[in-house]
């Protein structure tokens, strides 16, 4: 026996879950469906594709926004590190008779002994290297010598550039929250849920308790819903900075 309440109303999903469920249901569409079921299956596929396109565009826009903010901050930090390094390096060419020359040699070895190759690493890795550099400067008391050798503006700029870099990457304070899900995505998710409900109703109508083979067809067609609910019961919810929308339960009406 098949209990319609196991399938209706459809499961509440976020965008990713809705797309996944829709594709699963489409792939499991019974063979030789009637006209109404065929139309609803095609509608599920089309709406899932539209929602996926909107979701992909939003993700791309977010990455573009992050890149547009991070790149200028990265270039500034690179310039600040290289500026300080070059001033210290230049001081090593002073006459050995000058005390600044030996101080510069010690600073170069203590702070830049591994070179600057890490400036080409990923943003978060570069930030970690600069954090380590500044910590060593402060913990080992190199700040005064750096100001003497290079001039105070260079270390001060490195600190400012590092602070800005941390802000952009969300290391020193939380990143600005992205805008709530666009209305078209939320509406698209609601429409997808509505169509899934209508499709499910049509599939359930195929069940005939006197014909076991129809029950098997229905179970196979709706198995993606069983699997989705089971996965949701196994997976604990995790909080994130941005919550994807979940549509309110949609009344199911035959189509």
N, C-alpha and C positions, 0 to 999 in steps of 0.2 A: 504494500500500500504506500502511496506517495502522499505526504502531507503538504498541501500548498503553503502552509504557514512556514515551512522550512525554506521557502524560496521568495515569498512575498511578505512585506515589501522587499525590494532588492537591498543588498548590503550597502551601508553607507561607506563611501570611499573618498580618498583624496584623489588628486589628479592622476598620480602615477598608478594607484590602485584601480581607478576607474578605467584607464586605458588598458591596463593588463587584463582586467576582467572582461572588457568588451572584446578584445582580440581572442581571448579564450573561448567565449561564447560563440563568436563568429566561426572559429575553426571547428567547433563541435556541432554546428548546425546539422540537423538530421538530413539524411539523403532524401532527395525528391520532396522538398518541403512544398506545402501549398502556397498559393500566391501571397496570402497575408503574412505568413511566416518568412517567406523569401524576402518580401519587402522590408520587414522589420529587421531581419538579419543584415541586409544591405545598409539600412539606416544606422544600425549599431556601428558597423564598420566605418561608414562615412563620418559619423559624429566623433568617433574615437580618433580618426585621422585628423579631423579639424582641431580637436582638443590637443592632440600631440603636437601639431604644428604651432599652435599658440603657446604651448608650454616650452617647446624648443626655442621659439623666438624670445620668450621671456628670459630663459636661462642664458641665451646668447647676449641679451641686453645687459644682464647682470654682470657677466664676465667682461663685457666691453666697458662697463662703468668702472669695475675694479681696475682694469688695465689702464684706463684713461687717468685714474687717480694715482695708481702705483708707479707708472713710468716716470712722470716728472719727479716724484719723490725719490725714486731710485737713482735717477741721473744726478739729482742734487747731492745725495749721499755719496755716490761714487766720486763726484768732484771734490767733496769735502775730505774724503779719505785720501784721495790722491794729492790734494793740495797740501795736507799736513805731511804726508809721506815725502813729497818732493822737497818741502822746506827742510825737513830733517836730513834727507839725503844730500841736499846741496851743502848743508853745514858740515858734512863729513869731508868736504873738499877744502875746508879752511886749513890754514897753517896749523900743524901739530903744536905749535907754540901757544896757540889760543886755547883756553880751557873749554870754549864752546865746541871745539872739534871733538874732543874726547867725550863730552856729554852727548853729542849727536851720535857718535859711534855706539855708545851704550843704548841710547833710545832706539836706534835703528835695529839693533840686535834684540832688545827686549820686547819691542812692540811690533816690528815688521820682519821678524826673522824668517817667516814663512812666505814672504812676498805678499802680493795683492791678488793672487789668482782667485781667491774666494769672491771677488767682486763680480764674477761672472756666474755665480751660483744662483739658484732660485731665490726669489725675494725673501722668503722666510729664513732661508739658510744664511743669506747675506746679513740679515738683521741680527741673527744670533752671533755672527762673527764680530759685528760692530759692538754688540752688547758686551762681548768678552773683552774686546779691545778697550772700551771705556772703563770697564770694571778694573782691568789691570792698571790702567792709567791712574785711577783713583786709589785703588788698594795699595799700589806700590809707590805712590807719591811722585808720579812723573809729570803732573800737570804744570807745576811751576817751571820745570826744565823745558817743557814743550813751549810754554809761553815765551821763555827767554830765547829759545832757538828760532822759533817760527813766527813769534808775535802772537798775542792772545786771540786775535781774530780767527785763527785757523781752528783751534780747539773749540772755541765757542761756536763756530759754524758747524763743526762736526756734531756737537751736542744738539744743536737746533735741528739739523738735518736728520739725525737719528730719532729725535722725538717725533718729527713729522712722519717719518717712515713708519714708526710704530703705530701712529694714529691710523694711517692709511691701511696698514695690514691688520689692524685690530689687536695689536700686541700690548699696547700701553693703555688702551681704553677700548670699549666695545665699538665695533663698526656701527655706523648709522644704519638703522633698520631699513630694509627695503620697503617699498610701498606694499600695501595689502594686495592680495591677488586681484588682477584686473577684473572688472565686472564681466567681461566677455568670457573669461575662463570659468568663473563661478556659474554663469548662466549656461555655458556649454556643459559643465559637469552635471548640472541639474537636468538638462535636456537628455544627456546620455543616460542618466539614472531613470528618467521617465520611459525612454524607449526600451531600456533593458527590462523594466517592469512589464511593459506591454508585450514584449517578446516572450518573457517568462510565462505570462498568462496564456499566450497562444500555445506554447510548448506543453504546458500542463493540461490544456484542453485535449491533447492527443492521447492522454492516458485513459485506458479502458481496462478496468479491473478484471474483466472477463478475458482479456487478451494479454497475457504476460509479456508478449513480445513488445507491445506498445509501452509497457512500463520500463522495459530496458532501454528503449529509444529515448524516453523522457529523462531517465536517470543519466544517460550518457550525455544528452544535450545540456543538462543543467549541472553536470559535474563541476565545471569551473566555479560555480557559485559555492558548492560544497567545499571545494579546495580553498577558495578565497576565505570563507568563514573559518575554516580549520587553521589556516595560516595566521589569521588575525588573532585567534585564540592562543596560538603558540607564541606569538611575537609580542613582547611587552612594548608599550608605547614609549617612544623616546621623545623628549622635548627638544626643540630646535629653535634657532633664532627667528625663523619665519615659519608660520603655520600655514599649511596648505588648506584650502577650503574644503569643507565637507558639506554637501547639500543636505537640506532637511528632507526627511522622507517624502517621497512624491506619491500622491494618490495614483493607483494603477487603474487605467481604463482600457477596455478592449479597443483595438484599432483594426 
